[in-house]
Amino acid sequence: MELLKRVIDIILDTLKKILVRFKNAKFGLLFIFDLLKLPDFMTDKRINIINKVKVVSVLVFTVSYFVSGIDIIPEMIAGVFGFIDDAIVLIWSIGIVNEEINKYRIIAKKEKHSNIIENVEFSIKDEEE
């Protein structure tokens, strides 16, 4: 009985983390606009290669999960409840990609004007003088 309680707690904690990621992604509505930032994210040299691999692997896993016929909860056996695992995978992937894009947004905003040199004194002289 104690083992069952622990397993249920672990499952519920995992679902909670997934739903919090989805909530932070503004319920996925802005995810479409985040997808438009993916080319910039992938080509930016300031972004760590591990973060890029993370995003690509999440997207590849999600697409392959939906394309393949293999499900954790098959729809043929569970009926409508078979779509629960599909929804969880989709929500999980939206959360992961949104977290990485938000980190990229912060980096891009912080270093937006990286070509501007601050605290430099200068003077302008006329050629006539």
Buried (B, 14 or more C-beta within 10 A) or exposed (E): EEEEEEEEEEEEEEEEEBBEBBEEBEEBEEBEEBBEBBEEBEEBEEBEEEBBEBBEEBBEBBEEBEEEEEBEBEBEEBEEEBBBBBEBBBBBBBBBBBBBBBBBEEBBEEEEEEEEEEEEEEEEEEEEE
